[in-house]
Amino acid sequence: MVARIFRGTLITALALWTSFLSNAHANDRPIIDSVIDRDSGVVLWSSANPTAAAALKPGQEILLKGHNFGPGPITAARPGLGPPAGGVPPGDGTSSVVSSPPEAANKELSKVLFGNVRAFERNLSSYPAHIDLQTGAAALFALMQGKALDYFVEKYQPVPDTWAGDIYSWNDAEIDLTVPITAYDGPIQIVRVPLTGSYVLDIRSGTPLRYRDPNTARVVERDKYAFVDGWQIARTDESVLAGNTVPVTIARDGGDRLQYGAPLITGTSEAEAEETRQALESAAARQLRKTRPTMRSAADQYAYGQNAYWAWDWNLALPHLLLGVDWDGIFGFRFDQKDPFVEMLVQHWKYKESDISRPTIEPEGYQFPEFNGDGTVKQMRLHKAMIDRITGEGIRPFTSFGAVPLLPEAGAERLIAPPVAFSTRKFEGPTPYPIQMALHLPFLEPLPGGQTNPTGWVGYSYAEAANPIPGQGSTGQWIGFSCAACHAARVTYEYEPGGKRISRIFSGIPNPDWRATFLTLSGRAYGISIEEELPLNFIRYDQPAGTQKRIESEWGARGLRFLEALGLINEPRVASDMRALSKERVDKTLLIYNMPPGAVEATLFVPSNDPGDYANDYLFSPHVIPIITNHTPVRRALSRSELIDGFEGAYLHGEEPEGARGPMSSRSLQDLTLYASTLHQEDELLRRIGMYRWLAYKGLSGLLTDPRGHVVNEGTFISLGYPAESLTQPASFPPLPEPSSGLGTVRDAAIAENSADRALADPFAKEFPSLAGRLVHGAQLFRASCARCHSPGNAALWTNEDMHPISAAGGSEPTGRFFSPTVWQRRTQSIRTAILENLFWVQQRGLLSDGHIVGDAPDNMDGLELLVRPDRCQAPLNADGNVDLARASDLYKRLYTIRQGTDHSFRIPSTGMRFEFYTRFGERPGMLQQIPAPKANRIVTEPEARFVERHAYFTKLADGYYYWDYQKMRREYGILELGLDPKDPQNAARIGGLPATPHPWCLPAGSSQMDIDDLVMFLLTL
């Protein structure tokens, strides 16, 4: 029953979206006429009887027949071991061990959806990651020789553990594929996103940029990269061609879920492993038959994926221990236990190296519950945490770094969270640890299985690992954090008309209070206070000013050689000498404390001479924690390349530290993908909570009147149409059904037609007709101002997946960025059109990928309004390309120019000033704000200020603060990032060119306040 209701709702929604297409495009949309079992030839579904559901099994071989299917996806590969099509080897003579076939013409971003998951069109292989003393030494030696060998490597295997693709062939009339192992529900739908034929251009050459596949970029054989193929970054059309929907049921029992063989992971018998290897090796010549029952039901896969999401620490615990992050001291655990002697010696050495005194333990502490496995309180325990050396007070996880306690907020009767949050979880046998740690220490093999234990804080678990401390046993448990620490949030709301309140942990929405300050709290973490080099381009272009003079004075008799070397900066020996002479003591504490909450910075903490991807580049690039409630249909959502890789990729995203991550097994990836595909089940509830609160903030609660003219309370608005028990239960499998009518159905009807009739006839709209009328108007504004990129019809993602160049030099329609583009964005020189979903819960941590659009309302409830207001984009340019600030709007100047005073822009104090914390205007009570540190004598030290000053685009003004200077960055972008000499006339047209406004798309000038409000209301329904 649950599946049928959910399926019917999804079919209705998708059908409505497809009707939004123009007549010209509608004639091109893919149409499935029949679904045929490939082996027997039996017709499983036909358009002649469109409501009869086809019964399918995962792994079953089927044919989709119809018309307008298009040419197929750009990353297609025959199921097996073959790499995806489209790679081209570079022109320097290198080649791949296994080269990709050449890119076929006119391919698209096509996909076949089974409910909320996608048929896999490429093969994903997991290679064993390995870091040890030998690979580290080899990498450093290669670096000295000018080679590019990363010390984080994955060893090439001819037959690795592989998640084989599902699609054998694709043409305009037929698709030959197998039902994905991650599928558990329907309907089937084909979505085509056509390409324009244009590409993101390389700023350095002006030719289409090529990007290496991040899934295989680190795979080496005999210290040479095994895969060097690159892909062009194609631009997409504004149209999204979504086809008709085919109702299906998909078997969920383990005996009916089929694969080609057992995964090649620890615990698989040699006979089964050999069978799998033979199947993969022979796939190049014949079909990879998926006939072996997995004996794991869809519910089993969901449970394991949920365990990984909530309870697995992603191999952070042991690396954090080795790096010097004292989680026990941060949380106040084990305060009465004496550290082992060897550990005390190491700690003493680390504190001495960092020049930071060891934090003391608070005298009083705080009480925190220990939970039973069912979430009830077992007992209260005393915790005595370290004293924060900045605040002078005991660390409290929520206010210090945004860890969410598994407790209800004040006024709520209880907390709703999955049982996994409260109990021990074992990863062993056929479901071992998702990944093995890549860092291999002498005589210390990583565990193939183990268990995790909850701490009482969302996403923070004790994880079992091999013990590196002599004499303390073969294993130990240390704290790390899981997906839920960042990708889950606590929300308190009324769940029934009487006004009773509960707190609930929602998976998939970002934690807006998460902070990176945990890296500084121990005081001895590796990399927090060190001597650090500058990147070569910073030295070459004298950033910060005076760097060249200081290096020349230290160079002594070789000063002339230094000046000559400016033209030979990439000569390895000269480069190494200059970088060594650029070393200065830095302390990263100040900048980390001023990182925006709800954001990460992938490179800031890692030493700049690190040979891996995460070396500090001195470009300040905070990136907000994304929402992941509905992203598996695209699968590019968490991609480092934002092009090919994605959530099912070997690397979940770019924030894990080197040494922690490695490839997951195919089984673990499939299970986590299936779990993540269910997170959308709470979307309607989240929309209603957000809408109600935003309307109350705007003084528009009058739109929420019942037929008698009474303004309803939150509980009445939220619970309308919901089964009462579904609002007080955690998410589950199969996904709980949403109400048949709600904000989502009104939105779909409003965007699908120019007429308001269907939207206003929706049962939910009849309950709140005033609100529905405003949503219809908001849909019209959305179509006019946003739908070019945020297209309806793409699996409820509201994106056409276009890759917008960062700057004008990279192609048309540059998107820009307020803070420096991240290392991954710089490598692709572009940013993908974002998925839009649950924007009320996204805006809390700031909008756009850098999170800079923040207003002064509580929980940033004015953020969406600031984003779409026309005056944000009011920034005319002078002839020299600079913004004419005399004609720019007040809002533009507030967001994008330096301001001093109480309404200041992003700023950080300098040496000798009081230490301050970053704030967001309207920050909720109890959270850290930009105020002087409570510790009266805590002033900014010279190494702390130096670390800020060395970063590009901070400008120091007379008031002593370093201000983020967006105008400077937009003028100079490309100099430090890409090494283009501005004095070279040939480079003049290729440098800079960032748009005047990041994301330069707003409502048209002259739009009224009602227009702005109505568009925001519509956005809140996405």
N, C-alpha and C positions, 0 to 999 in steps of 0.2 A: 504494500500500500504506500509506504513512504517513497519507495523508488518511483512508483507510478505518478504520484503527485509531483515530485520533484522533476521528473522527466517531462510531464505535461506542461509545467510552468516554464521550463527551459525551452521547450519546443515553441510555445507561444511567444516567448521573448525573442527568440531567434527569427521567427517568422516575421515579427513586427519590424525588427531591424532591417531585414532584407528589403522590405517595401520602401525603405528610405532612399534606396538607390534611384538615381535618375533613370528615365526610360532607356536612354542609350546604354548606360552601364547595366541596367537590369537585364537587357537582352544578352549580355555577356556573362551573366552570373552562372556558375556551375549548377547543373541539374542532374541529380542521380535518378535514373529511371528504374534501375533494378540492382539488387544485391544477390550474388550467386555464389554458392559453395563451389570453390575451384575444383575440388576432387570429384564430387558427384555430379556437378552441373545443375543441381537442384536450385530453383529460384527461391530464395529465402524471403525476399520482399520485392514488391513491384508497385509502381506508381498507380497501377490499376486498382490496388486496394491499399491506399496510403496509410490508413490508421492501424493496420495489422502489424504488430511488432515482430521483427525477425529475432529468432533465438540464436545467440552467438556464444562462442567460447574464446577466451584469450588464447592466442596462438593459432586459431582457426584461419585457414587460407580462404580468402574471399576475393571476388571481383566486384568492383563498383563499375557499373555501366551507365552511360548517359552522354551528355554533351557539354561543351564549354568547360572542360576540366583544366584547360590551359596546358602549358608546356612542362609543368612540374617544378619542384623546389630546387633552389640553387645548390643545396648541400646534399643532394641525393647520392646514395651509394648502395650497391647491391648488398643485401643482408649477408654478413660474414665478417671478414677481416679488412675488407677494402676501405681505404680512406675516402672521404667525400669528394665529389667531383669539383673541379674549379681551381685547384691549386696550380701555380706556375712557379718553377724554381727560379731563384734570383739569377742575375746576370753575372755573378762573380765566380762561376764555375762550380759552385757547390750543388749537390743534388741530394735527394731523399733516398733513404734505404728502400722505402716503398713510395713511389711517386704517385700523386693524385692524377687522375685522368684530366685532360684539358677541360676548361670551362665551356659548357655548351651555351649557345646563344639564346637570349630571350627567356631565360629562366625567371622564376618569380619567388616570392616568399609565400609559397603555397603550403597548406597543411590539411590533413584529414583529422577531424576531431571525433572522439568517442566520448560524448559527454564533456567533461572538463579536462580531459587529457588528450594527448596528441599521438598519432602514429609516428613512430620514430623513423625519420628518413635518412639517418646516418648511423654509422656504427660508432660506439663509444667503448674504447678499450682502456683498461686500468693497468698501468705499469707500476712496478714496485719502486717506491720512492726511497732514496737512500742519502743520508748525510752522515759522514763519519770523518775522522781525522784525515783519511786518505783522500776522500773527495774534496775536502776543504783545502788541503795542500795542493791538489791538482788544479783547483779553480784559481787559487792565488798565483800559481806558476803560470797558468794560462793568461791571467790578467796582466802579469808582468811582460808577457810576450805580445800583448795587444790583442789577444783572442777574447772571445766572448763566452767562455764556458762558465755557466752558472754552477755554484757549488751545490745547489739543490738540483739533483738530477733524478731521472727515472730511467732505469735500465731497460733497453729495448728487448722485447721477447717476440719471437716469431708468432707465437700463439698466446696472447695475453688473455686474462679474464675479460670477456667482452659482452657488452649489452648490444646484441645485434639489432640492426634496424628492422623495420616492418614492411617497407615498400620495395617491391621488386621492379615495378615498371609503372610509368605514368605517361599517358598521352591524352589527347583532347577528349577521347571517348571512353577510356578504360583505365582504371587503376587496379593493379595487382598487388595485394598486400595481405598481411596477417593482422588479426585483432591484437592490439597492444597488450602486454602483460600488465600494464598499469590500468587497463580499462575495467570498469565495474558497472557502468551505466551508459545510457545513450542520451541523446540521439547521435547518429552519424551526420556530420556536415563537412562539406569542403569549403575552405576559405582561400581565396586568391588575393594577394596583394601585388598588383603589377608593378614593374620597375619602369623608371623613366628612361633608362638608357644612359643617364649621367651618373657620375661617381664622385665620391669625396676626393678632392685633389690634394696631393702632397704639396705643402707650402714650399718645400725646398726645391721641387722640380717642376711643379705645375702639372704633372701627369697623375693619373689615378693612383691613389695610395694602395699599397698592398700590405696585408696584415697576416701574420702567421697564426695558425690555428692554436689557440691557447691550450687545447686538450693535449696536444703533442709537442708543444714548444720546448719542453724540458727533457724529452726522451733522447737518450744518447746511446751510442754504441762505439766503444773504444774511444771515449772522450770526444766524439764528434756527434753533432746533432743528427738524429735519425730522420727527422721530418723538417724540411725547410720550405715547404710549399707555402705560397701566400695567396690570399684572396683579395680581390677588389671589393671596396665597400660601396655597394650599389645604393642609389637613391630610389625611393619608392614613389609611386603615383599617389594622388590624393584619394583615389577610389579604393574601396575594399569590396571585393565581390564575394558575398556570402551566399552559399547555395541553399537549396531546400534541405529540410531535415528529415531523416529516416528514423522512425521509432524502432528501438531494439531493446531486448533484454540481454544481459551478459552474465554468464555463469560466474558464480562467486566461490564455489566449493573447490577445495584443493585438487580433487581428482579431475576437475574439468578445466583447470587453468594450465596451459601447455607451454613448454619451453623446448628448446632444441637439446638441452643437456644440463647437467649439474654445473653450478658456478665453479670456476677454478680458484677456490679459496681454501684456506686452512680447514681441515675436517672432511674435505671431499675425498672419497676413496680413489685410489689410483686407477681402478677399472673405470669408474665413472668419469674421472678426469680425462682419461684417454679417449673415451667415447665422445666427450665434448670437443677435445682437440681435433679429432678426426672430422667431426661435423663441421667445425669452423674452417679447417683447411680445405675441405672439399666443396665449400660453399661457392667458390669461384667458378666451378664447373656445373654445379646443379643446385637446385633449390635447397635452402636450409630448412629442413623439415622440423616444425615445432610440434612434436607428438608426445613428448615426455611429460606426464603430469607432475606439476610442482609439488603436489601434496601439501600445499600451503594455501589456505583460503585467502580471499581478499581481506577478510577481517584479520587474519594473521599478518598480512602485509601491512595493513593499517596500524596494527598494534606495535609492530617493530618500528615502523616509521615514526609513530608517535613517541616511542621510547627514545629514539635517536634525537628527535626534535627537542624533547623536554629534558631528557636525563643524560644524554651522552655529552661529554665535555669537549669533543672534537680534538682530543689530544692536547689540550691546553694545560692541564693540571701539572704534569711533570715538567714540560718546558718552562712554565711559569715558576715552578720551584727552582729550576736551574738558573733562570734569569734573575731570581731574587724577589719575586712578588710574594710577599708573605700573607697569603689569604687568611690563614688562621688568626694572625695578628690583626688583620683588617676587620674581620667579622667578630673578633673577640673570643674565638674558640681556643680550647686547650691552653688558656692563659696560665693554668696552674701546673702545666707539664713542662718539665725541663727539656730543652733541646738536646739531641745527641751531641757529644763532644766534637765529632768531625763537622757537624753542621754548624756548631757555634764558631769554630775556627774559620769556616768558609764565610759565614756572615760577618765576622769581624773584619776579614780581609776585604769584603765587598764594601762595607761602610768606610773603611779607610780609603779605598780606591775612589769612592764617590765624593769624599770630603763632606759627607752628610752624617750628622750624629744619629745614632740609633734612636728611634722613637721610644718614648717611655710608655708604660701601660697605665691607663686611667685607674684611679683608685676605687671609684664606686662601681662603674659598669652599668649594665642595663639588663632587665629581665626579658627573655624571649622564649616563646613556647617551643617545646619539642613535640612533634606530631606523631600520632599513630598513623598507620598506613591508610586509614579511611578519612584522614583529614581532621579528626578530633584531636584535642590537645591532650597529650600524654602527661606532660609536666612542664613547669616553668624552669628555665635554666638561666643561670647568671652568665653573662658575657662581659669580659673586660677587654676592650679593644685598645689598640695603639692610639696615642694622642696624635692628631693631625698636626704636623709641624707648622702648617700655615694658619690654621684657625686657633690652635692651642686648646682644642677641645677633643673629646673622644670621638672616634670615627663612628658615624651612624650610616649604615649602607645606603639607605634611601636618599637622605639628603646629601651624602658625600659623593656617591657615584650612581645613584638612580636604581639600585637594586630594589625590586619590589617585594615586600614581605607577603607571605601567604596568609594574610590576615585581612578581614574586612575593614573598610574605612569607617570612620565615625558615622553613626546614624544608620549603618547597614546591619541587617540582622545576621548575615553569614556571608561566607566567601564561596563562590563556585569556581572550581578548577578541576582539571582531569585528575583521576586517582594517581596517575604516574607522578604527579608533582609531589606526592607525600610519601612514596614508598620506595623501597630498594628495587632496582632493576638489574637483571642479569643479562649479559651479552655473551652467549656461549653456544657451543654445539653448532647447529645449522645456521644460527644467527649470531655470529661472533661480533666483536667490536667492529663498527663500520669501517674504520681505517686503522692501520698500524702506524705508529709514530715513525716519521722519516729519520729522526735523529737516532743514530746507532752509536751508543757508547760502548767502550771496551767491556767485554764480559757482561753486557746488559742487553739481553734480547727483549724486544717488546712483547707484551702479552697478546696471545691470540684471542683471549676472552677474559672476562672479569665482570665486576659489578660496580654500580654507582649508587650512592646514598644521598638523599636530599638534605639540604641544609636548612630548609624553611624559607628560602628566598627563591623567587621564580627564576629558574634556569641555572642556578648555582648548585653544583653537586660535587660530592666527594667521589673521585674516580680512582679505581684501582689501577696501579701501574707497577712496572718493575722498579725495585728500590735501588737507587744509586748510592745510598748511604751504607757504608760497610758496617756489618754487625747489627743491622736493624731488620733483618729478615729479607726474604726474597722479593716481597711485594709490600707496597704501602698504599695509602690513600691520601690524595691531596685535592684541593678544590680547583675546579675549572668551571667554565660556563658554557651553556648550550645555546641553541638557536633562540630558545624562549627568553633568554636574558635581554636580547635586543629586539626580537620580533614577537613580543607579547606585551600587553598593557592591561592594567587594572582599571576597570570602569565601574562606577557605582550608579545605579539607576533605580527608578521605580518600576516594578514589574507587574503591578496590578492597579486597577482604578482606585483602590483604597489608599494608595500612596506608600505601601511597604517597599523598602529598599533592600537591595542586595549588592554586593560587590562581585564582579566576575572577571576572570582572566580571559581575555580574548587573544587567541593565537593569530599571528599574521600581521596585525597592525603594529606599527613601530612603538617602541618604548621612548616617549619624548623626554624622559628624565635621565636616560643612560648617559654616563660621562666617562671619559677616558682617565679621569683623575686617579683611578685605582692604580695606575702605573707609577704614580709618584708617592703613594701613601707609605710604602715600606721604606723608602729612602735609599734602598740599596739595589734597586732593580738595574740590571745591566743596561747601559745606554742613557740613564737619566742624567748623569753628570760625568762628562768625559771630555777629552780633547778630540775635536772633530775637524775634519778637513772640509773645504768648500768644493763644490762641483767645478769642473774646469771652465765652463762658460761663465760662471760667476767671477772667476779670477780674470778671465779674458776681458770681460766688460766692466771690471772694477766695481763689483757689487759685493759688499757695500763699499761706498766711496772710501778710498784710501787703502784698499786691499793690495793693489799693485805696489804702492810705495812701501808698505810694511814688508811685503815679501822681498822686494828689491833690497831693502836695508838689511834683511837677514841673509840674503844671498851673498852679500859681500862682494868679493872680487869678481863674481860671476854676473854682476849687474848687467853688463852689456849683453851677455848671453841671454839673460832674461828678456831684455827688450827685443832681441832678435827672435826669441822663442815665441813671442806673441803671434808671429805669423806661422809658427810651426807647433801650435799648441797641442796637436794631436800626436806628435812624436812621443812614443811611450815613455822614454827616459825623462825627457823634459817635463812631460805632464806629471809624471810621478813625483819629480822633485818639487814642482810648484805646489802640488796638492799637499805634500808633506809640510812645506813651509807655510801653508795657509792654516795649519792647525792652531786652534785656540780652545781654551777651556769654555765649555758651555754647560748650562744647567737648563733642562727642558721643563722644569716644574712650572714656571710662570705661564708659558704658552699653553701647556696642557690644561692648566686650571682655567684658561680663557678660551678653550675650545667650546664651540656651541654645544649645548646639550642635545641629545638625540642625533649626534653626528660622530663620524669616525674620520681618522686621517691615517691612511695606510702606510705612509713612509716616515712620519715625523719622529717616531721613537727609535727607529733602527739606525745605527751608526752610518754615516755617509760613505764610508769606505767598504761597506758590506757588499759582496759581489752579487747578491741576489736582487730580485725585483723590487724589494722594499727599502733599499738604501735611501736615507734622507736626501731629498733633492732640493731642500731649502725653498720650495715653492709651496706656500700654505694652501692646502687643498682639502678642507673639510668636506665630507660627503654625507648627506643625511641618510639615516637608516631607512631603507625603502619598505614599502608595504608589500606583502607577498600573499595576500588572501586569494588572489586570482591571477596567477602569472604562468602556471604550467602550460596553458594553451599556446603561449608564445615561446616559452622556453629560452628566450634570449634575455629574460628579465634580470637575472643576476650575473650576466655575463661580463667577464673582464673585457672581452673584445666588443661587447654589445653588438655582435654581428652573428657569430656562428655558435659559440658555446652557450651554456645556459644552466638552468637549475640542475639538470641531470648531468652536467659536466663533471669532469674529474675534480674540478675545483669549484666549490660552491660560490665563493666570491673572493675578492682580493684582500680581505682584512686579517686572515689568519697569519700569525708570525711564521717566519721560516722555521722549519724543523718540526712544526706542529702538524702540518697537513701532509697528506699523501693521497693517492687515489683511493676512492671507496670501491668496494666490490660491486659488481653488477647487481647482485641481489639487494644490497643495502641501498643503492641508488634508486632502484625500482620501488622499494618499500617507502623510502622517504618521499619520492615523487607522488606515489599514491596518497600518502598522508597529506602532503601539501595541497593536493588537488581537492581536498575536502574542506579547506579553511573558509571557502566562500559561504558555507552554510549559515553563517551568522551575519551576513552582509545586510540584510533587510533590517535586522535589529539594530545594527550599528548606524545605519542611515537614519532610522527614526530617532534614536537618542541624539545624534548630532543635529538633525533638523530642529528638533524641539528646543535644544539649548541655543542654537544660533538665532532662532526666531525670538526667543526670550531676550537674548542679548540685544537684538536690534529693535526691541519694542514692537515686534510684529506678531505677538501672540494672538492678536485678534483674528489672524488667518486660521487659527485652530479652534474654531467654534463648532459645536455640534449643531444638528438641525434645529435645536431650540434656541440657538444664539449664545450658549454658554461656552466660555473658554475652558477647554478640557485640561486636566492635569497631565503630567508626564506619563503616569502609569496608564491612563486611559488611551493616550495617543500611541504608546508603544505596544500595548497588549492587544490592540484591535485585530481580531482575526487569528491570533496565535492560540494554539492549545496551551492552557495555563502551565502545564508541566514543562513545556519546551523552553520557557523563559527562565527556568530555575535549574536546568540541567546543563552539564558541560557538553561540548561538542562530542559527537559519537559517530560510529559507522554502523549502517549506512548513514549518510548525512541526513540530519533532521530536515523535514520539509519547511520551506518558508510559507507564509500565508499566500493564498491564491491571489490576493489583491493587496497592494501596498504602494509605497513610494516607487519601487522598481517598476511595477506594471504601469503606473501613471506616467512615469518617465518614458517607458518604451512606446506607449501610445502617443505621447506628445512629440517625440522625435521622429516617429514613423510617418506622420502625415502633416500636411499643411493645415488641415482642418482640426479644430479642437474637439470635435464631436466625440471621437472614440476615447480620448483622455478623460473628458468630463463625464462620460458614461461609466467609467470604471467604478466598481463599488466603493473603493477607498476614496476616490475623488468625490463621490456623492456624500460621504461623511464630512469632507472638508473641501467644499466647492471653491471657497476663496483661495485656498492654497493651490488647488489644482489649476485654477485660472492663471495664477502667477507662474506656475511651472510650465504651462503651455507657452507663455510669452518667453520664459527663459530658454525653452528649447529652440524657439525661433532665433534668438540672439546667439545661442550656441552654434546653430547651423551656419550663421553668417560669419562668426568670428573665430570659431575654434575647430570646426569639423574638417578643415583642410588637412590637419595633422591628426587630430583626435577623432578618428572616424568611427561612427557607429558600425556595428556589424562584424567586428573582429573579435568574436568569442567573448563579448562583454568586457573587452579590455580598453576600448576607446583610444586606440592608437593605430596608426598605419605603419608603425615600426620604421619610419623614416630615420635616416642618420643625417642629422643637420650638422654641417661644418661648424666648427667653433668660431672661425673667423672668415671674413669675406674672401681671403686668399684661398680658402679650401673649397670654394664653390658658392653657389647662390644660397640665399636664406640662412645666413649664419645665426646661430643661437646665442653665442657668447656665454659667459659665466661671470659671477660676481667675484668669488674667490678663484684662485688659480685652478685651471682644469687639472684633474687628477692625472696621475701617470698613465692610467689606462685610456683616459680620454685624449691625452696628448698623443698616444701612440696611434689611435685611430683618427685623431684630429677631428673628432666629431662626437656628438651626443645624440642618443636615440630618443625619439619622441616617447614620452613617458606614458605608462599605463595610468589611467585615472580611475581610482576607486576609493571609496570611503574617505573623501578629501577632508572632512571635518577632523578625522583622526590623524591625517597626514599633516595638516596645517599646524598642529601643535608644536612640531619640531622644526617649523619653518618650511617655506615652499621653494620649489625648484630643487635641483640636485645638490646645490650648495646650501640650501636652507636660509638664504639671507633675507627673505621677505617676512619680516616680523614687525608687528605693530605693538600698540600699547594696551590692547584689550586682554582680559584674562584668558589664559590658554591660547593666546594668539587668535582669538575668534574674528579679528578683522583682517587676518592674513589673506584670505581668498579675495576679499574686497580690494585690498591693495594690489593684488596680482592683476586683476582685470580692469581696474580703473584706468580711463584713458590718459589721465595726467601722469601716470607712471611712465608712459612711453613718450611724453612730451619733452623731446630733447633735440631741437634742431641743431644741425652741424654748421660750423663755419667752413670756409673754403679749404682750410688746412686740415679738415677732418676732426678737429676738436669740437666738443659740445659747446654751443653758445649758451652759457649759463645765465646770461641776462634774459634769455627767452625761454629757458627751461622752467618747468613747473616747480612749485614748492615741494611736491611729493618726490619728484625726481631728485632734487637737490638733497632732500632728507635721506633718501636711500643710497644715492650714488656719489655724493661728494663728502668731503671731510667737514665735520661740524664739531665745534667745541661747545662746552657748557652742559647743561642738564640733559638736553636732547642730543647727546653726542652720538657720533657714528662709532663703528667698531674700533675700539682703542685698547691699548695695553700700556701700563705705566712703565717707566724706565728706572734706571739705577737711582737708589736713594729715596724713591717715592714709596708710599704705602702700598703693600701688596693688595691687589684687587681681584675680584672674581668677575667672570663674564656674566652678564645678565641678558635676559630678554625682557623688554618692557612688559609689564603685566604678569611677571612670573608669579606662580602660585605661592601662597604663604608656606614657609618652611623649607623652600628650596634655596640653594645658594644663589645670591644675587651679586651684581657688581657693586660691592660696598667694600670699604676698607676691611681687611681681615680682622676678626675679633681680637686676635693677638696683637696688642697695641704696639709692640716693638718689632713687628715683622715688616721689614722693608725689602724692596727688590734689590737683589745682589747684582753685581756686575756680570757674572756669567749668565744669570737669568735674562738680563736685558740684552746681552750680546746675542743670545740665541734668537731673540725676536728681531734684532737689528740686521742679522745676517740674512733673514728671509727677504725674498723679493717683494717689492711693492708696499712695504711699510714705510711711512714717512713720519719723521719726528718733528713735532712742532714746538713752539716756544713754551707751551704749557707743560712740556716734559713727556707727553704721551706719544707712543707710536700709533699712528692711525693707518687703517687699511685704506690704500689710495687706489680706488677702482679706476679713476681717470688716468692715472699713470700706467696701470696695467693695460688698459685698452689702447693706449698710444704705443706701448713698447712690446706688446705681446709678440713672441717669436724670436726675440733677441736672446734671452736667457734660455728659453725653452728649446729652441731649435738651432741656436748658434749662427744666426744670420747676421752678418756684419751690416749695421745700418749705414756705414759710410760707403758701402759698395752700391753704386747706382743700380746694378742688376737686381739687387735684393730689395730695393726701396718699395716696389709694388707688392712684395711678398711678405712684408713684416707688418704686424699689427692687424688692423682691420676688424677688431672686435666691434660688434654693434654698439651703438650708444647705450642701449638698454639690454641687459641680459634677458633672454626670452622676449624679444621685441614685438610681442603680439598682445594687444590690449583691445578693449572695446573702442569703437570709433570716437573721435573727438565729438563733443556735443551730446554724448549719451547722458541720460538723466540718472539721478540717484535711483529711481525705480528700475531703470534698465540694469544698473549695477546689482541691485538687490535681487532682481529676478534671475539674472544669470548665475549669481552665487547660489540661489536656492536650487536651480537646476543642477549645478555642479555637486551640490550636497546629496543628490539622488544617485550619483554614479557609483 
